[in-house]
């Protein structure tokens, strides 16, 4: 075991050594970009997309608007970058939630509940994402889908595991089931935005929806 640990540590050390080192100017650019992203995330989460201006984002980051435009072409590109970062982080939370469950239903409910926990306090940002998805150019829509793919893959993987483990029928339409569950998950944010629903109500709702979606795909015992 000690040899394995030493080997792993050496491999990690070698990988770090192989990674290109940033010079001072490159490191500063990375820090500046991250400051802009963090400031933009805060404003998008507080105000939504339209009310958050580049000027306010620059002010929040403690820099000029020119510095923002040096890193991002426009507010749309900045918004997409924030979304991609947040979805990558969200996917990691969902993976951890799914790993603690042993049934297909448990995995799906845990994943969707974890997603609500992660995002509900930033509801204006979620609303902005949903609203823009209806009106953005095709190229931007394709990029948004690519960014969301790690989350949808977790749902798909949970369903496929259900098939392998005999909980779901072998001929279950995994793609359709996944789309229905993800669609219900997104639609529930309307209740959060307009009906004041919290985590408990959202979890109850998505649990019922998952039961209905899975009902026709369950393997006969």
NUVEXTI-372087 format. One record per residue: residue number from 1; residue in three letters; z, y, x of N, C-alpha, C, O in turn. Coordinates in Angstrom, 1 decimal. Layout:
N
NUM/ALA/Z/Y/X/Z/Y/X/Z/Y/X/Z/Y/X
...
END
This chain:
221
1/UNK/0.0/-1.2/0.8/0.0/0.0/0.0/0.0/1.3/0.9/-0.7/2.2/0.6
2/UNK/0.8/1.2/2.0/0.9/2.3/2.9/-0.5/2.6/3.5/-0.9/3.8/3.6
3/UNK/-1.2/1.5/3.9/-2.5/1.7/4.5/-3.5/2.3/3.5/-4.3/3.2/3.8
4/UNK/-3.4/1.9/2.2/-4.3/2.5/1.1/-4.0/3.9/1.0/-4.9/4.8/0.9
5/UNK/-2.7/4.3/0.9/-2.3/5.7/0.7/-2.8/6.5/1.9/-3.3/7.6/1.7
6/UNK/-2.7/6.0/3.1/-3.1/6.7/4.3/-4.6/6.9/4.3/-5.2/7.9/4.6
7/UNK/-5.3/5.8/3.8/-6.8/5.9/3.7/-7.2/6.9/2.7/-8.2/7.7/3.0
8/UNK/-6.5/7.0/1.6/-6.9/7.9/0.5/-6.7/9.3/1.0/-7.5/10.2/0.8
9/UNK/-5.5/9.5/1.7/-5.2/10.9/2.3/-6.2/11.3/3.3/-6.7/12.4/3.3
10/UNK/-6.7/10.3/4.1/-7.7/10.6/5.1/-9.0/11.0/4.5/-9.7/11.9/4.9
11/UNK/-9.4/10.2/3.4/-10.6/10.5/2.7/-10.6/11.9/2.1/-11.6/12.6/2.2
12/UNK/-9.5/12.3/1.4/-9.3/13.6/0.9/-9.4/14.7/1.9/-10.1/15.7/1.7
13/UNK/-8.8/14.4/3.1/-8.8/15.3/4.2/-10.3/15.5/4.7/-10.7/16.6/5.0
14/UNK/-11.0/14.4/4.8/-12.4/14.4/5.3/-13.2/15.2/4.3/-14.1/16.0/4.8
15/UNK/-13.0/15.0/3.0/-13.8/15.7/2.0/-13.6/17.2/2.1/-14.5/18.0/2.0
16/UNK/-12.3/17.6/2.3/-12.0/19.0/2.4/-12.7/19.6/3.7/-13.1/20.7/3.7
17/UNK/-12.6/18.8/4.7/-13.3/19.2/6.0/-14.8/19.4/5.8/-15.4/20.3/6.4
18/UNK/-15.4/18.5/5.0/-16.8/18.5/4.8/-17.2/19.7/3.9/-18.4/20.2/4.0
19/UNK/-16.3/20.1/3.0/-16.6/21.2/2.1/-16.9/22.5/2.8/-16.2/22.8/3.8
20/UNK/-17.9/23.2/2.4/-18.2/24.5/3.1/-17.1/25.5/2.9/-16.6/25.7/1.8
21/UNK/-16.8/26.1/4.0/-15.7/27.2/4.0/-16.3/28.5/3.6/-17.4/28.9/4.1
22/UNK/-15.6/29.2/2.7/-16.1/30.5/2.3/-15.7/31.6/3.3/-14.6/31.6/3.8
23/UNK/-16.6/32.5/3.6/-16.2/33.6/4.5/-15.5/34.6/3.7/-15.4/34.4/2.5
24/UNK/-15.0/35.6/4.3/-14.1/36.6/3.6/-14.9/37.3/2.4/-14.3/37.5/1.4
25/UNK/-16.1/37.6/2.7/-16.9/38.3/1.6/-17.1/37.3/0.4/-17.0/37.8/-0.7
26/UNK/-17.5/36.1/0.7/-17.7/35.1/-0.4/-16.4/34.9/-1.2/-16.4/34.8/-2.4
27/UNK/-15.3/34.7/-0.5/-14.0/34.5/-1.1/-13.6/35.7/-2.0/-13.1/35.5/-3.1
28/UNK/-13.9/36.9/-1.5/-13.6/38.1/-2.3/-14.5/38.1/-3.6/-14.0/38.5/-4.7
29/UNK/-15.7/37.7/-3.5/-16.6/37.6/-4.6/-16.1/36.6/-5.7/-16.2/36.9/-6.9
30/UNK/-15.7/35.5/-5.2/-15.1/34.5/-6.1/-13.9/35.0/-6.8/-13.8/34.8/-8.0
31/UNK/-13.0/35.7/-6.1/-11.8/36.3/-6.7/-12.2/37.3/-7.8/-11.6/37.4/-8.8
32/UNK/-13.2/38.2/-7.4/-13.6/39.2/-8.3/-14.2/38.6/-9.6/-13.8/39.0/-10.7
33/UNK/-15.0/37.6/-9.5/-15.6/36.9/-10.6/-14.5/36.3/-11.5/-14.6/36.4/-12.8
34/UNK/-13.5/35.7/-10.9/-12.5/35.1/-11.7/-11.6/36.2/-12.4/-11.2/35.9/-13.5
35/UNK/-11.4/37.3/-11.8/-10.6/38.4/-12.4/-11.4/38.9/-13.6/-10.8/39.2/-14.7
36/UNK/-12.7/39.0/-13.5/-13.5/39.4/-14.7/-13.4/38.4/-15.8/-13.3/38.8/-17.0
37/UNK/-13.6/37.1/-15.4/-13.5/36.1/-16.5/-12.1/36.1/-17.2/-12.1/36.0/-18.4
38/UNK/-11.1/36.2/-16.4/-9.7/36.2/-17.0/-9.5/37.4/-17.9/-9.0/37.3/-19.0
39/UNK/-10.0/38.6/-17.5/-9.9/39.8/-18.4/-10.7/39.6/-19.6/-10.3/40.0/-20.7
40/UNK/-11.9/39.1/-19.5/-12.8/38.9/-20.6/-12.2/37.9/-21.6/-12.3/38.1/-22.8
41/UNK/-11.7/36.8/-21.1/-11.0/35.8/-21.9/-9.9/36.4/-22.8/-9.8/36.2/-24.0
42/UNK/-9.1/37.3/-22.1/-8.0/37.9/-22.9/-8.5/38.8/-24.0/-8.0/38.7/-25.1
43/UNK/-9.6/39.6/-23.7/-10.1/40.5/-24.7/-10.8/39.7/-25.8/-10.7/40.1/-27.0
44/UNK/-11.6/38.8/-25.4/-12.3/38.0/-26.5/-11.3/37.3/-27.4/-11.5/37.2/-28.6
45/UNK/-10.2/36.8/-26.8/-9.2/36.1/-27.6/-8.4/37.0/-28.5/-8.0/36.6/-29.6
46/UNK/-8.3/38.3/-28.1/-7.6/39.2/-28.9/-8.4/39.9/-29.9/-8.0/40.1/-31.1
47/UNK/-9.7/40.2/-29.6/-10.5/41.0/-30.5/-11.7/40.3/-31.0/-12.3/40.7/-32.0
48/UNK/-12.1/39.1/-30.4/-13.4/38.5/-30.8/-14.5/39.1/-29.9/-14.2/39.8/-28.9
49/UNK/-15.7/38.7/-30.2/-16.9/39.0/-29.3/-17.3/40.5/-29.4/-17.3/41.2/-28.4
50/UNK/-17.7/40.9/-30.6/-18.3/42.2/-30.7/-17.4/43.4/-30.3/-17.8/44.3/-29.6
51/UNK/-16.1/43.4/-30.7/-15.2/44.6/-30.3/-14.9/44.6/-28.8/-14.4/45.7/-28.4
52/UNK/-15.0/43.5/-28.1/-14.7/43.5/-26.7/-15.9/44.1/-25.9/-16.9/43.5/-25.8
53/UNK/-15.7/45.3/-25.3/-16.7/45.9/-24.6/-16.6/45.6/-23.1/-15.6/45.3/-22.6
54/UNK/-17.8/45.8/-22.4/-17.8/45.6/-20.9/-16.8/46.6/-20.3/-16.2/46.3/-19.3
55/UNK/-16.8/47.8/-20.8/-15.9/48.8/-20.2/-14.5/48.4/-20.3/-13.7/48.6/-19.4
56/UNK/-14.1/47.9/-21.5/-12.7/47.4/-21.6/-12.4/46.2/-20.8/-11.3/46.1/-20.2
57/UNK/-13.4/45.3/-20.6/-13.2/44.2/-19.8/-13.0/44.6/-18.3/-12.1/44.1/-17.6
58/UNK/-13.8/45.5/-17.9/-13.7/46.1/-16.5/-12.3/46.7/-16.3/-11.7/46.5/-15.3
59/UNK/-11.9/47.5/-17.3/-10.6/48.1/-17.2/-9.5/47.0/-17.1/-8.5/47.2/-16.3
60/UNK/-9.6/46.0/-17.9/-8.6/44.9/-17.9/-8.6/44.2/-16.6/-7.5/43.7/-16.1
61/UNK/-9.7/44.1/-15.9/-9.8/43.5/-14.6/-9.5/44.4/-13.5/-9.3/44.0/-12.3
62/UNK/-9.3/45.7/-13.8/-9.0/46.7/-12.7/-10.1/47.0/-11.8/-9.9/47.2/-10.6
63/UNK/-11.3/47.1/-12.4/-12.5/47.4/-11.6/-13.5/48.2/-12.4/-13.3/48.4/-13.6
64/UNK/-14.6/48.5/-11.8/-15.6/49.3/-12.4/-16.6/48.4/-13.2/-16.6/47.2/-13.1
65/UNK/-17.3/49.0/-14.2/-18.3/48.3/-14.9/-19.4/47.7/-14.0/-20.0/46.7/-14.3
66/UNK/-19.7/48.5/-12.9/-20.7/48.0/-12.0/-20.3/46.7/-11.3/-21.1/45.9/-11.1
67/UNK/-19.0/46.5/-11.1/-18.5/45.3/-10.5/-18.7/44.1/-11.5/-18.9/43.0/-11.0
68/UNK/-18.5/44.4/-12.8/-18.7/43.4/-13.8/-20.2/43.0/-13.8/-20.5/41.8/-13.8
69/UNK/-21.1/44.0/-13.8/-22.5/43.6/-13.9/-23.0/43.0/-12.6/-24.1/42.4/-12.5
70/UNK/-22.3/43.2/-11.5/-22.7/42.6/-10.2/-22.5/41.1/-10.3/-23.0/40.3/-9.5
71/UNK/-21.6/40.6/-11.2/-21.3/39.2/-11.4/-21.9/38.6/-12.6/-22.2/37.4/-12.6
72/UNK/-22.2/39.4/-13.6/-22.7/38.9/-14.9/-23.8/39.8/-15.4/-23.7/41.0/-15.3
73/UNK/-24.9/39.2/-15.9/-26.0/40.0/-16.3/-25.7/40.9/-17.5/-26.1/42.1/-17.6
74/UNK/-24.9/40.3/-18.5/-24.5/41.1/-19.7/-23.3/40.4/-20.3/-22.8/39.4/-19.8
75/UNK/-22.9/40.9/-21.4/-21.7/40.4/-22.1/-21.9/39.0/-22.6/-21.0/38.2/-22.6
76/UNK/-23.1/38.7/-23.0/-23.4/37.4/-23.5/-23.2/36.3/-22.4/-22.6/35.2/-22.7
77/UNK/-23.7/36.6/-21.2/-23.6/35.7/-20.1/-22.1/35.5/-19.7/-21.6/34.4/-19.4
78/UNK/-21.3/36.6/-19.8/-19.9/36.6/-19.5/-19.2/35.7/-20.5/-18.3/34.9/-20.2
79/UNK/-19.5/35.9/-21.8/-18.9/35.1/-22.9/-19.2/33.6/-22.7/-18.3/32.8/-22.9
80/UNK/-20.4/33.3/-22.3/-20.8/31.9/-22.1/-20.0/31.3/-20.9/-19.6/30.1/-21.0
81/UNK/-19.8/32.1/-19.9/-19.0/31.6/-18.7/-17.5/31.3/-19.1/-16.9/30.3/-18.7
82/UNK/-17.0/32.2/-19.9/-15.6/32.0/-20.4/-15.5/30.7/-21.3/-14.6/29.9/-21.1
83/UNK/-16.5/30.6/-22.1/-16.6/29.4/-23.0/-16.7/28.1/-22.2/-16.0/27.1/-22.5
84/UNK/-17.5/28.1/-21.2/-17.7/26.9/-20.3/-16.4/26.5/-19.6/-16.0/25.4/-19.5
85/UNK/-15.7/27.5/-19.1/-14.4/27.3/-18.4/-13.4/26.7/-19.4/-12.7/25.8/-19.1
86/UNK/-13.3/27.3/-20.6/-12.3/26.9/-21.5/-12.6/25.5/-22.1/-11.7/24.7/-22.3
87/UNK/-13.9/25.2/-22.3/-14.2/23.9/-22.8/-13.9/22.8/-21.7/-13.5/21.7/-22.1
88/UNK/-14.2/23.1/-20.5/-13.9/22.1/-19.4/-12.4/21.9/-19.4/-11.9/20.7/-19.2
89/UNK/-11.6/22.9/-19.5/-10.1/22.8/-19.5/-9.7/22.0/-20.8/-8.8/21.2/-20.7
90/UNK/-10.3/22.3/-21.9/-9.9/21.6/-23.1/-10.2/20.1/-23.0/-9.4/19.3/-23.5
91/UNK/-11.3/19.8/-22.4/-11.7/18.4/-22.3/-10.6/17.6/-21.5/-10.3/16.4/-21.8
92/UNK/-10.0/18.2/-20.5/-9.0/17.5/-19.7/-7.8/17.3/-20.6/-7.1/16.2/-20.5
93/UNK/-7.4/18.2/-21.5/-6.3/18.1/-22.4/-6.5/16.9/-23.4/-5.7/16.2/-23.7
94/UNK/-7.8/16.9/-23.9/-8.1/15.8/-24.8/-8.1/14.5/-24.2/-7.7/13.5/-24.8
95/UNK/-8.6/14.4/-22.9/-8.5/13.1/-22.2/-7.1/12.6/-22.1/-6.8/11.4/-22.3
96/UNK/-6.2/13.5/-21.8/-4.8/13.1/-21.7/-4.2/12.6/-23.0/-3.4/11.6/-23.1
97/UNK/-4.6/13.3/-24.1/-4.1/12.9/-25.4/-4.6/11.6/-25.8/-3.9/10.8/-26.4
98/UNK/-5.9/11.3/-25.6/-6.5/10.1/-26.0/-5.9/8.9/-25.2/-5.8/7.8/-25.7
99/UNK/-5.6/9.1/-23.9/-5.1/8.0/-23.1/-3.8/7.5/-23.5/-3.5/6.4/-23.2
100/UNK/-3.1/8.3/-24.3/-1.7/7.8/-24.8/-1.8/7.0/-26.1/-0.8/6.5/-26.5
101/UNK/-3.0/6.8/-26.6/-3.2/6.1/-27.9/-3.9/4.8/-27.7/-4.7/4.6/-26.8
102/UNK/-3.7/3.9/-28.6/-4.3/2.5/-28.5/-5.2/2.2/-29.6/-5.9/1.1/-29.5
103/UNK/-5.4/3.0/-30.7/-6.3/2.7/-31.8/-7.3/3.8/-31.9/-7.1/4.9/-31.4
104/UNK/-8.4/3.5/-32.5/-9.5/4.5/-32.6/-9.0/5.6/-33.4/-9.3/6.8/-33.1
105/UNK/-8.3/5.4/-34.5/-7.8/6.5/-35.3/-6.8/7.4/-34.5/-6.9/8.6/-34.5
106/UNK/-5.9/6.7/-33.8/-4.9/7.4/-33.1/-5.6/8.3/-32.0/-5.1/9.4/-31.8
107/UNK/-6.6/7.7/-31.3/-7.3/8.5/-30.3/-8.0/9.7/-30.8/-7.9/10.8/-30.3
108/UNK/-8.6/9.6/-32.0/-9.4/10.7/-32.6/-8.4/11.8/-33.1/-8.6/13.0/-32.8
109/UNK/-7.4/11.3/-33.8/-6.4/12.3/-34.3/-5.7/13.0/-33.1/-5.5/14.3/-33.2
110/UNK/-5.3/12.3/-32.1/-4.7/12.9/-30.9/-5.6/13.9/-30.3/-5.1/15.0/-29.9
111/UNK/-6.9/13.6/-30.1/-7.8/14.5/-29.5/-8.0/15.8/-30.3/-7.9/16.9/-29.7
112/UNK/-8.2/15.7/-31.6/-8.4/16.8/-32.4/-7.2/17.7/-32.5/-7.2/18.9/-32.6
113/UNK/-6.0/17.0/-32.6/-4.8/17.8/-32.7/-4.5/18.5/-31.4/-4.1/19.7/-31.4
114/UNK/-4.8/17.9/-30.2/-4.6/18.6/-28.9/-5.6/19.8/-28.9/-5.2/20.8/-28.3
115/UNK/-6.8/19.7/-29.4/-7.7/20.8/-29.4/-7.2/21.9/-30.2/-7.3/23.1/-29.8
116/UNK/-6.6/21.6/-31.4/-6.0/22.7/-32.2/-4.9/23.4/-31.5/-4.8/24.6/-31.5
117/UNK/-4.0/22.6/-30.8/-2.9/23.2/-30.1/-3.4/24.1/-29.0/-2.8/25.2/-28.7
118/UNK/-4.5/23.7/-28.3/-5.0/24.5/-27.2/-5.7/25.8/-27.6/-5.6/26.8/-26.9
119/UNK/-6.3/25.8/-28.8/-7.2/26.9/-29.2/-6.7/27.8/-30.3/-7.2/28.9/-30.5
120/UNK/-5.7/27.3/-31.1/-5.3/28.1/-32.3/-4.8/29.5/-32.0/-5.0/30.4/-32.8
121/UNK/-4.1/29.6/-30.9/-3.5/30.9/-30.6/-4.6/31.9/-30.2/-4.3/33.1/-30.0
122/UNK/-5.8/31.4/-29.9/-6.9/32.3/-29.6/-8.0/32.2/-30.6/-9.2/32.1/-30.4
123/UNK/-7.5/32.3/-31.9/-8.4/32.1/-33.0/-9.6/33.1/-33.0/-10.7/32.7/-33.3
124/UNK/-9.5/34.4/-32.7/-10.6/35.3/-32.6/-11.7/34.8/-31.7/-12.9/35.0/-31.9
125/UNK/-11.3/34.1/-30.6/-12.3/33.6/-29.6/-13.1/32.4/-30.3/-14.3/32.3/-30.1
126/UNK/-12.3/31.6/-31.0/-13.0/30.4/-31.7/-13.9/31.0/-32.7/-15.1/30.5/-32.9
127/UNK/-13.5/32.0/-33.5/-14.4/32.5/-34.5/-15.6/33.1/-33.9/-16.7/33.0/-34.5
128/UNK/-15.5/33.8/-32.8/-16.6/34.3/-32.1/-17.6/33.3/-31.6/-18.8/33.4/-31.7
129/UNK/-17.1/32.1/-31.1/-17.9/31.0/-30.7/-18.7/30.5/-31.9/-19.9/30.3/-31.8
130/UNK/-18.0/30.3/-33.0/-18.7/29.7/-34.2/-19.7/30.7/-34.8/-20.9/30.3/-35.1
131/UNK/-19.4/32.0/-34.9/-20.3/33.0/-35.4/-21.5/33.1/-34.6/-22.6/33.2/-35.1
132/UNK/-21.4/33.1/-33.2/-22.5/33.3/-32.4/-23.4/32.1/-32.4/-24.6/32.2/-32.1
133/UNK/-22.9/30.9/-32.7/-23.7/29.7/-32.7/-24.8/29.8/-33.7/-25.8/29.0/-33.6
134/UNK/-24.6/30.6/-34.7/-25.6/30.7/-35.8/-26.8/31.7/-35.4/-27.8/31.6/-36.0
135/UNK/-26.5/32.6/-34.5/-27.5/33.7/-34.3/-28.0/33.8/-32.9/-28.8/34.6/-32.6
136/UNK/-27.4/33.0/-31.9/-27.8/33.1/-30.5/-29.2/32.5/-30.3/-29.7/31.7/-31.1
137/UNK/-29.9/33.0/-29.3/-31.2/32.5/-28.9/-31.2/31.0/-28.6/-30.1/30.4/-28.3
138/UNK/-32.3/30.3/-28.7/-32.3/28.8/-28.5/-31.8/28.5/-27.1/-31.0/27.5/-27.0
139/UNK/-32.2/29.2/-26.1/-31.7/28.9/-24.8/-30.2/29.0/-24.6/-29.6/28.1/-24.0
140/UNK/-29.6/30.0/-25.3/-28.2/30.1/-25.3/-27.5/29.0/-26.0/-26.4/28.5/-25.7
141/UNK/-28.1/28.6/-27.1/-27.6/27.5/-27.9/-27.6/26.2/-27.1/-26.6/25.4/-27.2
142/UNK/-28.6/26.0/-26.3/-28.7/24.8/-25.5/-27.6/24.8/-24.4/-27.0/23.7/-24.1
143/UNK/-27.4/26.0/-23.9/-26.3/26.1/-22.9/-24.9/25.8/-23.5/-24.1/25.2/-22.9
144/UNK/-24.7/26.3/-24.7/-23.5/26.1/-25.4/-23.2/24.7/-25.7/-22.1/24.2/-25.6
145/UNK/-24.3/24.0/-26.1/-24.2/22.6/-26.4/-23.8/21.8/-25.1/-23.0/20.9/-25.2
146/UNK/-24.4/22.2/-24.0/-24.1/21.5/-22.8/-22.7/21.7/-22.4/-22.0/20.8/-21.9
147/UNK/-22.2/22.9/-22.6/-20.8/23.2/-22.3/-19.8/22.4/-23.1/-18.8/22.0/-22.7
148/UNK/-20.2/22.2/-24.4/-19.3/21.5/-25.3/-19.5/20.0/-25.2/-18.7/19.3/-25.8
149/UNK/-20.4/19.5/-24.4/-20.7/18.1/-24.3/-19.5/17.3/-23.9/-19.2/16.2/-24.4
150/UNK/-18.7/17.8/-22.9/-17.5/17.0/-22.5/-16.5/16.7/-23.6/-15.9/15.6/-23.6
151/UNK/-16.4/17.6/-24.5/-15.5/17.4/-25.7/-16.1/16.4/-26.7/-15.4/15.5/-27.1
152/UNK/-17.4/16.5/-27.0/-18.1/15.6/-27.9/-18.1/14.2/-27.3/-18.1/13.2/-28.0
153/UNK/-18.2/14.1/-26.0/-18.3/12.8/-25.3/-16.9/12.1/-25.5/-16.9/10.9/-25.7
154/UNK/-15.8/12.8/-25.5/-14.5/12.2/-25.7/-14.4/11.6/-27.1/-13.9/10.5/-27.2
155/UNK/-15.0/12.3/-28.1/-15.0/11.7/-29.4/-15.9/10.5/-29.5/-15.5/9.4/-30.0
156/UNK/-17.0/10.6/-28.9/-18.0/9.4/-28.8/-17.4/8.2/-28.1/-17.5/7.1/-28.6
157/UNK/-16.7/8.5/-27.0/-16.1/7.4/-26.2/-15.0/6.7/-27.0/-14.9/5.5/-27.0
158/UNK/-14.2/7.5/-27.8/-13.2/6.9/-28.6/-13.8/6.0/-29.7/-13.2/4.9/-30.0
159/UNK/-14.9/6.4/-30.3/-15.6/5.6/-31.3/-16.2/4.3/-30.7/-16.1/3.2/-31.2
160/UNK/-16.8/4.5/-29.5/-17.4/3.3/-28.8/-16.3/2.3/-28.4/-16.5/1.1/-28.5
161/UNK/-15.1/2.8/-28.0/-14.0/1.9/-27.7/-13.6/1.1/-29.0/-13.2/0.0/-28.9
162/UNK/-13.6/1.8/-30.1/-13.3/1.2/-31.4/-14.2/0.0/-31.7/-13.8/-1.0/-32.3
163/UNK/-15.5/0.2/-31.4/-16.5/-0.9/-31.6/-16.2/-2.0/-30.6/-16.2/-3.2/-31.0
164/UNK/-16.0/-1.7/-29.4/-15.7/-2.8/-28.4/-14.4/-3.6/-28.7/-14.4/-4.8/-28.5
165/UNK/-13.4/-2.9/-29.2/-12.2/-3.5/-29.5/-12.1/-4.2/-30.9/-11.1/-4.7/-31.3
166/UNK/-13.2/-4.1/-31.6/-13.3/-4.8/-32.9/-12.7/-4.0/-34.1/-12.6/-4.6/-35.2
167/UNK/-12.3/-2.8/-33.9/-11.8/-2.0/-35.0/-13.0/-1.4/-35.9/-12.8/-1.3/-37.1
168/UNK/-14.1/-1.1/-35.3/-15.2/-0.6/-36.0/-16.4/-1.7/-36.0/-16.4/-2.5/-35.0
169/UNK/-17.2/-1.6/-37.0/-18.3/-2.6/-37.0/-19.3/-2.4/-35.8/-19.4/-1.3/-35.3
170/UNK/-19.9/-3.5/-35.4/-20.8/-3.4/-34.3/-22.0/-2.5/-34.6/-22.6/-2.0/-33.7
171/UNK/-22.4/-2.4/-35.9/-23.6/-1.6/-36.2/-23.2/-0.2/-36.6/-24.0/0.6/-37.2
172/UNK/-21.9/0.2/-36.3/-21.5/1.6/-36.7/-22.3/2.7/-36.0/-22.7/2.5/-34.8
173/UNK/-22.7/3.7/-36.8/-23.5/4.8/-36.2/-22.6/5.8/-35.5/-22.1/6.7/-36.1
174/UNK/-22.4/5.5/-34.2/-21.5/6.3/-33.4/-21.9/7.8/-33.4/-21.0/8.7/-33.5
175/UNK/-23.2/8.1/-33.3/-23.6/9.5/-33.2/-23.3/10.2/-34.5/-22.8/11.3/-34.5
176/UNK/-23.6/9.6/-35.6/-23.3/10.2/-36.9/-21.8/10.4/-37.1/-21.4/11.4/-37.6
177/UNK/-21.0/9.4/-36.9/-19.6/9.4/-37.0/-19.0/10.6/-36.2/-18.2/11.4/-36.6
178/UNK/-19.5/10.7/-34.9/-19.0/11.7/-34.1/-19.3/13.1/-34.6/-18.5/14.0/-34.5
179/UNK/-20.6/13.3/-35.1/-21.0/14.6/-35.6/-20.2/15.0/-36.8/-19.8/16.1/-37.0
180/UNK/-19.9/14.0/-37.7/-19.1/14.3/-38.9/-17.6/14.7/-38.5/-17.1/15.6/-39.1
181/UNK/-17.1/14.0/-37.6/-15.7/14.3/-37.2/-15.6/15.7/-36.5/-14.8/16.5/-36.8
182/UNK/-16.6/15.9/-35.6/-16.6/17.2/-34.9/-16.9/18.4/-35.9/-16.3/19.5/-35.7
183/UNK/-17.8/18.1/-36.8/-18.1/19.1/-37.8/-16.9/19.5/-38.7/-16.7/20.7/-38.9
184/UNK/-16.1/18.5/-39.1/-14.9/18.7/-39.9/-13.9/19.5/-39.0/-13.2/20.4/-39.5
185/UNK/-13.8/19.1/-37.8/-12.8/19.8/-36.9/-13.1/21.3/-36.8/-12.2/22.1/-36.9
186/UNK/-14.4/21.6/-36.6/-14.8/23.0/-36.5/-14.6/23.7/-37.8/-14.1/24.9/-37.9
187/UNK/-15.0/23.1/-38.9/-14.9/23.7/-40.3/-13.5/24.1/-40.6/-13.2/25.0/-41.4
188/UNK/-12.5/23.3/-40.1/-11.1/23.6/-40.5/-10.6/24.9/-40.0/-9.6/25.4/-40.4
189/UNK/-11.3/25.4/-39.0/-10.8/26.7/-38.4/-10.9/27.8/-39.5/-10.3/28.9/-39.4
190/UNK/-11.8/27.6/-40.5/-11.9/28.6/-41.6/-10.5/28.7/-42.3/-10.1/29.8/-42.7
191/UNK/-9.9/27.6/-42.5/-8.6/27.5/-43.1/-7.5/28.3/-42.3/-6.7/29.0/-42.8
192/UNK/-7.7/28.1/-41.0/-6.7/28.8/-40.1/-7.0/30.3/-40.1/-6.0/31.1/-40.1
193/UNK/-8.3/30.7/-40.2/-8.6/32.1/-40.2/-8.3/32.8/-41.5/-7.9/34.0/-41.5
194/UNK/-8.6/32.2/-42.6/-8.5/32.8/-43.9/-7.4/32.4/-44.8/-7.0/33.1/-45.8
195/UNK/-6.8/31.2/-44.5/-5.7/30.7/-45.4/-4.4/30.6/-44.7/-3.4/30.1/-45.2
196/UNK/-4.4/31.0/-43.4/-3.2/31.0/-42.7/-2.6/29.6/-42.2/-1.4/29.5/-42.0
197/UNK/-3.5/28.6/-42.2/-3.1/27.3/-41.8/-2.6/27.3/-40.3/-3.2/27.9/-39.5
198/UNK/-1.5/26.5/-40.1/-1.0/26.3/-38.8/-1.4/24.9/-38.3/-2.1/24.1/-38.9
199/UNK/-0.7/24.5/-37.2/-1.0/23.2/-36.6/-0.7/22.0/-37.5/-1.5/21.1/-37.6
200/UNK/0.4/22.1/-38.2/0.8/21.0/-39.1/-0.3/20.7/-40.2/-0.7/19.6/-40.5
201/UNK/-0.7/21.8/-40.8/-1.7/21.7/-41.9/-3.0/21.2/-41.4/-3.7/20.4/-42.0
202/UNK/-3.4/21.8/-40.2/-4.7/21.4/-39.6/-4.7/19.9/-39.2/-5.7/19.2/-39.4
203/UNK/-3.6/19.5/-38.7/-3.5/18.1/-38.3/-3.5/17.1/-39.5/-4.2/16.1/-39.4
204/UNK/-2.8/17.5/-40.5/-2.9/16.7/-41.8/-4.3/16.6/-42.3/-4.7/15.5/-42.7
205/UNK/-5.0/17.8/-42.3/-6.4/17.8/-42.8/-7.3/17.0/-42.0/-8.1/16.2/-42.5
206/UNK/-7.3/17.1/-40.7/-8.2/16.4/-39.8/-7.9/14.9/-39.9/-8.8/14.1/-39.7
207/UNK/-6.7/14.5/-40.0/-6.3/13.1/-40.1/-6.9/12.5/-41.3/-7.4/11.4/-41.3
208/UNK/-6.8/13.2/-42.5/-7.4/12.7/-43.7/-8.9/12.6/-43.6/-9.6/11.6/-44.0
209/UNK/-9.5/13.6/-43.0/-11.0/13.6/-42.8/-11.4/12.5/-41.9/-12.5/11.8/-42.2
210/UNK/-10.7/12.2/-40.8/-11.0/11.1/-39.9/-10.9/9.8/-40.7/-11.8/8.9/-40.5
211/UNK/-9.9/9.6/-41.5/-9.8/8.4/-42.3/-11.0/8.2/-43.2/-11.5/7.1/-43.4
212/UNK/-11.4/9.2/-43.8/-12.6/9.1/-44.7/-13.9/8.8/-44.0/-14.6/7.9/-44.4
213/UNK/-14.1/9.4/-42.8/-15.3/9.2/-42.0/-15.3/7.7/-41.5/-16.3/7.1/-41.5
214/UNK/-14.1/7.3/-41.1/-14.0/5.9/-40.5/-14.0/4.8/-41.6/-14.4/3.7/-41.2
215/UNK/-13.7/5.1/-42.8/-13.5/4.1/-43.8/-14.8/3.2/-44.0/-14.6/2.0/-44.1
216/UNK/-15.9/3.8/-43.9/-17.1/3.0/-44.1/-17.6/2.2/-42.9/-18.5/1.4/-42.9
217/UNK/-16.9/2.5/-41.7/-17.3/1.9/-40.5/-16.3/0.8/-40.0/-16.5/0.2/-39.0
218/UNK/-15.2/0.7/-40.7/-14.1/-0.2/-40.2/-14.6/-1.7/-40.3/-15.3/-2.1/-41.3
219/UNK/-14.3/-2.5/-39.3/-14.6/-3.9/-39.3/-13.7/-4.6/-40.4/-12.6/-4.3/-40.5
220/UNK/-14.3/-5.6/-41.0/-13.5/-6.3/-42.0/-12.5/-7.2/-41.3/-12.9/-7.9/-40.3
221/UNK/-11.3/-7.2/-41.7/-10.3/-8.0/-41.1/-10.2/-9.4/-41.7/-9.4/-10.3/-41.3
END
